[in-house]
């Protein structure tokens, strides 16, 4: 009996372990998502199936930031700058931008394909990225072969620089670099493509709504019907929803423009270059002939040095102005809807007043006719009075004429009194 019980317990344990293993495999499968990856080296897009933990290690993001990109959750529009990446959640764009690639969640929105093409067009192959990748993979040596990242100098330029430094001759190569047109880093190109795609989507929906709203509102003012009212109701609901979406994007851009620290976090390439420069300095070591005071002053300057956010600020201000333009269009449309509603309410009030006047007129006429009926009822009673003596035809027509004339006179008096007191309109 004890042996049979042990066999049963063993089988239960195997079944439980099998079920737990199946649940684990199912959980692992559910964590894997399909990402569209655009590389900064070639600009080519590829599809990768990556699980959540790999994305966290790859981008340095915590799990709470990845929840912002969950398409099954209703998250507000947001642009988050982190240590190694930028999280973008704008309309159909749900992407993670790093200094070397962009990871996006596939979307069925037609604007997503346009965004992907625009992003690839903005990201041509870059030698700087290849050099940075080579340095990060192979390590940083003490010679000048790995220095193109810091100023794009060749080996000969480094030799000339070292000779000039030993002879005390100033180096003018930095002036030549500054004279060249400055290119946006990869993360800013990708961020600009994301914001521009979101603005294009919102502007397209606004234009489509304008094309439907204004004719429907004009038709409603000319003919108030149930069908036209239903159309305007649906248009107003769409207008409110679209205004809320545009306002969220505008608030996010305004929040970034008001906080220089958040904008400074988005300089991923500069932070990566600074990190590589620190590694180079640590590996090469400091020259023992340097003065200690100079070293301390340089160190304090490097600590207090902050990235110039003017470049990113100008980029964000341009799209903030575009978003404000879309908001102004929606505000004008909302005001037009409000004016149309006021006009319709005035028309309905006027119709209601006319109905009230007609109701009062008919009620008064009914009361006057009832007074005449009372007179007829008095003369119709089977009671003999002196008024019945004499010619009955003459007396009948006399009573009839007086009754009808009295009713008409009372009606005219009521009309005159109603118009004099503005109870009845002209």
Secondary structure by P-SEA (a helix, b strand, c coil): caaaaaaaaaaaaaaaaaaaaaaaaaaaaaabbbbbbbbccccbbbbbbccaaaaaaaccccaaaaaaacccccccccccccccbbbbbcccccccccccbbbbccccccaaaaaaaaaaaaccccaaaaaaaaaaacccccccccccccccccaaaaaaaaaaaaaccccaaaaaaaacbbbbcaaaaaaaaaaaaaaaaaaaaaaaaaaacaaaaaaaaacccaaaaaaaaaaaaaaaaaaaaaaaaaaaaaaaaacaaaaaaaaaaaaaaaaaaaaaaaaacccccccaaaaaaaaaaaaaccccaaaaaaaaaaaaaaaaaaaaaaaaaaaaaaaaaaaaaaaaaaaaaaaaaaaaaaaaaaaaaaaaaaaaaaaacccccccccccaaaaaaaaaaaaaaaaaaaaaaaaaaaaaaccccc
